[in-house]
Amino acid sequence: MKTLSKTAVSALALTITLGLAGGAAAQEYTARIGHLERAEQARHQGLEIVAELVRERTDGDVVFELFPAGQLGQAREMNEGVQLGVIEGTVSPAAFLSGFNPAVSILDVPFIYPADREAANALRTGAFGEAVLATFDEIGVNAIAIWPNGRKSFTSNKPLDSIEDFAGQEFRVMDSRVLISQFEAVGASAIALPFGELYTALQTGVVDGQENALDTISAMRYDEVQTNLLVSEHGANEDVVMFNPEWWNSLPEDYQTIIVEAFDEVRPQVEEIKEASQTAARERLEEAGMNIREITDEERNTLREMMYPQARDAYVAQTGAVANTIVEVYEAEYERIVE
């Protein structure tokens, strides 16, 4: 994923040109920022707030033009587009970045964050988060912030009444050795399947269950093909804010500071919006008749003790030397903040 084909570059450039046709004249510093979520979702709402703050605080010199819902391409096209300067910025799910930057897969490790949101944010914004963001420098991308975008829970057509119930079940995952390892740690197995095939796979019994955020479970109507929901919040869905280095370095230093501070300032609002959507999704799933159980503190601790080490080791094995450094920073910070 280090290069982008000429065809893909041309297609992406054409999309941008058509999208901007008839628009207002470019500002002194204009950044086209693309992402995959719909305009009514948390990521885009947060970006709108950031764009307004940046415009105000730079007296209109920096303008963010936002393109939601994949208008500038799919995740890979936008990530590589930022790398090559075809577009200036993107906000991409960390789960979609492992082929682009394997080091970011640390965020796929289960229970990477504690349940407490303030403690989790201390990890996200402290030395651990900075270490993750710094790994993007090596691949020619300026990553400036990590935003929360919900937490994953488990569903299954088989019971999830205890940790022992995981044994023998098959779960769908993205193609990730880290995610496969988390299920192996509890005696389950995992099958990598495309997201678009998941509903049918659940319906036909190809897999017993899956993991996703509650709003995704609700939006995709998995309640129609799944019986049980364990609200575990074991997996973090994180977004990485990335800019093209050439564009970023063209900014005055005080404008760079304004942008970073705006993303940091808006982060809690993004989380609040996402949490509200999770609450609404859970209510709908309850009304739909799913058997919903919330994980206990004791179960959470036990699952972390089982899943975290095996998934961490899989991350290190697939990522190499830089992974050891990130894990060392993470575990020191986790002990300082949480324990």
C-alpha positions as CSV (number, residue, x, y, z in Angstrom):
1,M,0.0,0.0,0.0
2,K,3.0,2.3,-0.4
3,T,2.0,3.5,-3.9
4,L,-1.1,4.5,-5.7
5,S,-1.8,3.4,-9.2
6,K,-2.0,6.1,-11.9
7,T,-5.5,5.1,-12.6
8,A,-6.6,5.5,-9.0
9,V,-4.8,8.9,-8.8
10,S,-6.5,10.1,-11.9
11,A,-9.9,8.9,-10.7
12,L,-9.5,10.5,-7.3
13,A,-8.3,13.8,-8.9
14,L,-11.2,13.8,-11.3
15,T,-13.6,13.2,-8.4
16,I,-12.1,16.2,-6.5
17,T,-12.3,18.4,-9.6
18,L,-15.9,17.6,-10.2
19,G,-16.8,18.0,-6.5
20,L,-15.2,21.5,-6.4
21,A,-16.6,22.7,-9.7
22,G,-18.6,25.8,-9.3
23,G,-17.4,26.3,-5.7
24,A,-16.1,29.4,-4.0
25,A,-12.5,30.6,-4.7
26,A,-9.8,28.8,-2.8
27,Q,-8.6,30.4,0.5
28,E,-5.0,31.0,1.4
29,Y,-4.8,27.5,2.9
30,T,-7.5,25.1,1.9
31,A,-7.6,21.5,3.0
32,R,-10.0,19.0,1.3
33,I,-10.7,16.4,4.0
34,G,-12.5,13.2,3.0
35,H,-13.9,10.4,5.2
36,L,-16.3,7.4,5.0
37,E,-19.1,8.3,7.5
38,R,-22.4,10.0,6.6
39,A,-22.9,13.7,7.4
40,E,-25.1,12.9,10.3
41,Q,-22.6,10.7,12.1
42,A,-20.2,11.7,14.9
43,R,-17.0,11.9,12.8
44,H,-18.5,14.4,10.4
45,Q,-20.3,16.4,13.0
46,G,-16.9,16.8,14.9
47,L,-15.2,17.8,11.7
48,E,-17.7,20.5,11.1
49,I,-17.1,21.9,14.6
50,V,-13.3,21.8,14.0
51,A,-13.6,23.5,10.6
52,E,-15.5,26.4,12.1
53,L,-13.1,26.8,15.0
54,V,-10.1,26.8,12.6
55,R,-11.7,29.3,10.3
56,E,-12.5,31.6,13.1
57,R,-9.1,31.4,14.8
58,T,-7.2,31.9,11.6
59,D,-9.4,34.8,10.5
60,G,-10.5,32.8,7.5
61,D,-7.0,31.9,6.3
62,V,-7.5,28.2,6.8
63,V,-10.5,26.5,5.3
64,F,-11.5,22.8,5.6
65,E,-13.7,21.5,2.8
66,L,-15.4,18.4,4.1
67,F,-16.3,15.4,1.9
68,P,-18.2,12.7,3.8
69,A,-19.6,9.3,2.7
70,G,-16.6,8.3,0.6
71,Q,-17.1,11.2,-1.9
72,L,-13.3,11.2,-2.5
73,G,-12.9,7.5,-2.6
74,Q,-12.7,4.5,-0.3
75,A,-10.4,4.4,2.7
76,R,-7.4,3.1,0.8
77,E,-7.7,5.7,-1.9
78,M,-8.0,8.6,0.6
79,N,-5.2,7.3,2.8
80,E,-2.9,7.1,-0.2
81,G,-4.2,10.3,-1.6
82,V,-3.1,12.1,1.5
83,Q,0.3,10.4,1.3
84,L,0.8,11.6,-2.3
85,G,-0.8,15.0,-1.9
86,V,-3.8,14.3,-4.1
87,I,-5.9,15.5,-1.1
88,E,-4.8,17.3,2.0
89,G,-6.5,15.3,4.8
90,T,-8.6,12.4,5.9
91,V,-10.0,10.9,9.1
92,S,-9.6,7.2,8.8
93,P,-10.5,4.3,11.1
94,A,-7.4,2.8,12.6
95,A,-8.7,-0.6,11.7
96,F,-8.4,0.3,8.0
97,L,-4.8,1.5,8.3
98,S,-2.9,-1.7,9.2
99,G,-1.8,-2.3,5.6
100,F,-0.7,1.3,5.4
101,N,1.0,1.5,8.8
102,P,1.2,-1.9,10.7
103,A,2.2,-0.2,13.9
104,V,-1.3,1.3,14.3
105,S,-2.7,-2.2,14.8
106,I,-1.9,-1.8,18.5
107,L,-5.4,-0.1,18.7
108,D,-7.0,-3.4,17.6
109,V,-5.7,-5.2,20.7
110,P,-8.7,-6.0,23.0
111,F,-9.1,-4.0,26.2
112,I,-6.4,-1.6,25.1
113,Y,-8.4,1.1,26.9
114,P,-10.0,0.8,30.4
115,A,-13.7,1.2,30.8
116,D,-13.3,4.6,32.4
117,R,-13.5,7.2,29.6
118,E,-11.3,9.8,31.3
119,A,-8.5,7.2,31.9
120,A,-8.9,6.0,28.3
121,N,-8.5,9.6,27.0
122,A,-5.4,10.1,29.1
123,L,-3.9,7.1,27.3
124,R,-5.1,8.3,23.9
125,T,-3.7,11.8,24.3
126,G,-0.6,11.1,26.3
127,A,2.7,9.4,25.6
128,F,1.0,6.3,24.2
129,G,-1.1,8.1,21.7
130,E,1.9,10.3,20.7
131,A,4.0,7.2,20.1
132,V,1.3,5.7,17.8
133,L,1.0,9.0,15.8
134,A,4.7,9.3,15.4
135,T,4.9,6.0,13.5
136,F,3.1,7.7,10.6
137,D,6.1,10.0,10.0
138,E,7.9,7.1,8.5
139,I,5.3,6.6,5.7
140,G,5.0,10.2,4.7
141,V,1.9,11.2,6.5
142,N,1.4,13.8,9.3
143,A,-0.9,12.2,11.9
144,I,-2.0,14.8,14.5
145,A,-4.8,13.3,16.6
146,I,-6.7,10.1,17.6
147,W,-10.4,10.4,18.0
148,P,-12.7,7.9,19.7
149,N,-15.4,6.3,17.5
150,G,-17.2,3.9,19.8
151,R,-16.4,0.5,21.3
152,K,-17.1,-3.0,20.1
153,S,-19.3,-5.6,21.7
154,F,-20.0,-9.3,21.0
155,T,-23.2,-10.9,19.4
156,S,-23.9,-14.5,18.8
157,N,-26.7,-17.0,18.1
158,K,-25.2,-19.1,20.9
159,P,-25.2,-18.2,24.6
160,L,-22.9,-15.5,25.9
161,D,-23.8,-16.0,29.5
162,S,-20.3,-16.7,30.7
163,I,-16.7,-16.5,29.5
164,E,-16.8,-20.3,29.1
165,D,-19.5,-19.9,26.5
166,F,-17.0,-18.5,24.0
167,A,-15.3,-21.8,23.7
168,G,-16.1,-23.6,20.4
169,Q,-17.9,-20.7,18.8
170,E,-16.9,-19.1,15.5
171,F,-16.8,-15.3,15.1
172,R,-16.4,-13.2,12.1
173,V,-13.4,-10.7,12.2
174,M,-11.6,-8.4,9.8
175,D,-8.5,-9.9,8.3
176,S,-6.3,-9.3,11.3
177,R,-4.0,-11.7,13.2
178,V,-4.5,-9.5,16.3
179,L,-8.3,-10.0,16.2
180,I,-8.0,-13.7,15.4
181,S,-5.8,-14.1,18.4
182,Q,-8.2,-12.5,20.8
183,F,-10.8,-15.2,20.1
184,E,-8.2,-18.0,20.2
185,A,-7.4,-16.9,23.7
186,V,-10.8,-17.8,24.9
187,G,-11.2,-21.1,23.0
188,A,-13.2,-19.6,20.1
189,S,-12.2,-19.4,16.5
190,A,-12.4,-16.6,14.0
191,I,-13.0,-16.4,10.3
192,A,-12.0,-13.3,8.3
193,L,-14.9,-12.3,6.1
194,P,-15.7,-9.0,4.2
195,F,-18.1,-6.8,6.0
196,G,-20.6,-6.9,3.2
197,E,-20.9,-10.7,3.6
198,L,-21.5,-10.7,7.4
199,Y,-25.3,-10.5,7.5
200,T,-25.6,-13.5,5.2
201,A,-22.9,-15.4,7.1
202,L,-24.8,-14.9,10.4
203,Q,-28.1,-15.8,8.7
204,T,-26.8,-19.0,7.3
205,G,-24.7,-20.1,10.2
206,V,-21.3,-19.7,8.5
207,V,-20.3,-18.0,11.7
208,D,-22.0,-17.9,15.1
209,G,-21.3,-14.3,16.0
210,Q,-19.4,-11.1,15.4
211,E,-18.1,-7.9,17.0
212,N,-19.1,-4.4,16.3
213,A,-20.2,-1.1,17.9
214,L,-23.8,-1.1,19.0
215,D,-24.8,1.5,16.4
216,T,-23.3,-0.7,13.7
217,I,-25.1,-3.7,15.0
218,S,-28.4,-1.8,15.0
219,A,-27.9,-0.1,11.6
220,M,-27.0,-3.4,9.9
221,R,-30.0,-5.1,11.5
222,Y,-27.9,-7.9,12.9
223,D,-30.7,-8.3,15.5
224,E,-32.6,-10.0,12.7
225,V,-30.0,-12.8,12.5
226,Q,-28.5,-12.7,16.1
227,T,-30.0,-13.6,19.4
228,N,-27.6,-12.6,22.1
229,L,-25.6,-9.4,22.7
230,L,-22.9,-9.1,25.3
231,V,-22.1,-5.4,25.9
232,S,-18.4,-5.8,26.5
233,E,-16.8,-2.7,25.0
234,H,-13.7,-4.8,24.6
235,G,-12.5,-3.2,21.3
236,A,-11.8,0.4,20.6
237,N,-12.9,1.9,17.3
238,E,-10.4,4.7,16.9
239,D,-10.0,7.3,14.1
240,V,-6.7,8.8,13.0
241,V,-6.6,12.4,11.7
242,M,-4.0,12.7,8.9
243,F,-2.7,15.5,6.7
244,N,-0.4,15.6,3.8
245,P,3.1,16.7,5.1
246,E,3.7,19.2,2.2
247,W,0.4,21.0,2.9
248,W,0.9,20.8,6.6
249,N,4.4,22.2,6.4
250,S,3.2,25.1,4.3
251,L,1.2,26.4,7.2
252,P,2.6,28.9,9.7
253,E,3.5,27.3,13.0
254,D,0.7,29.1,14.8
255,Y,-1.9,27.8,12.4
256,Q,-0.6,24.3,12.9
257,T,-1.0,24.8,16.7
258,I,-4.6,26.1,16.1
259,I,-5.5,23.0,14.1
260,V,-4.1,20.5,16.6
261,E,-5.7,22.3,19.5
262,A,-9.1,22.4,17.7
263,F,-9.0,18.6,17.1
264,D,-8.1,18.1,20.8
265,E,-10.8,20.5,22.0
266,V,-13.5,18.8,20.0
267,R,-12.6,15.2,20.8
268,P,-14.9,15.0,23.9
269,Q,-17.8,16.3,21.8
270,V,-17.2,13.6,19.2
271,E,-17.2,11.0,22.0
272,E,-20.5,12.4,23.4
273,I,-22.2,12.3,20.0
274,K,-21.0,8.7,19.5
275,E,-22.1,7.6,23.0
276,A,-25.5,9.1,22.4
277,S,-25.8,7.0,19.2
278,Q,-24.7,3.9,21.1
279,T,-27.4,4.5,23.7
280,A,-30.1,4.9,21.1
281,A,-28.9,1.8,19.3
282,R,-29.1,-0.3,22.5
283,E,-32.6,0.9,23.1
284,R,-33.6,-0.2,19.6
285,L,-31.9,-3.5,20.0
286,E,-33.8,-4.1,23.3
287,E,-37.1,-3.2,21.6
288,A,-36.2,-5.7,18.8
289,G,-36.0,-8.4,21.4
290,M,-32.3,-9.2,21.6
291,N,-31.1,-10.9,24.7
292,I,-28.8,-8.2,26.1
293,R,-26.3,-8.7,28.9
294,E,-23.7,-6.3,30.2
295,I,-20.3,-7.6,31.1
296,T,-19.4,-7.5,34.8
297,D,-16.2,-5.8,36.1
298,E,-14.9,-9.3,37.1
299,E,-15.6,-10.7,33.6
300,R,-13.9,-7.6,32.1
301,N,-10.8,-8.2,34.2
302,T,-10.7,-11.9,33.4
303,L,-11.2,-11.4,29.6
304,R,-8.5,-8.8,29.6
305,E,-6.1,-11.2,31.4
306,M,-6.9,-13.9,28.8
307,M,-7.1,-11.8,25.6
308,Y,-4.7,-9.0,25.9
309,P,-1.4,-10.9,26.2
310,Q,-2.0,-13.2,23.2
311,A,-3.3,-10.3,21.0
312,R,-0.4,-8.1,22.1
313,D,2.1,-10.8,21.2
314,A,0.5,-11.3,17.8
315,Y,0.8,-7.6,17.2
316,V,4.5,-7.6,18.0
317,A,5.1,-10.7,15.9
318,Q,3.5,-9.1,12.8
319,T,4.8,-5.5,13.3
320,G,8.5,-5.8,14.3
321,A,10.8,-3.7,16.4
322,V,8.7,-0.6,16.6
323,A,5.9,-2.6,18.2
324,N,8.1,-3.4,21.2
325,T,8.7,0.3,21.8
326,I,5.0,1.1,21.5
327,V,4.0,-1.7,23.8
328,E,6.6,-0.6,26.4
329,V,5.2,2.9,26.3
330,Y,1.6,1.6,26.5
331,E,2.1,-0.8,29.4
332,A,4.0,1.9,31.4
333,E,1.3,4.4,30.8
334,Y,-1.5,1.9,31.5
335,E,0.1,1.0,34.9
336,R,0.5,4.7,35.7
337,I,-3.0,5.8,34.8
338,V,-5.1,2.8,35.5
339,E,-3.4,0.6,38.1
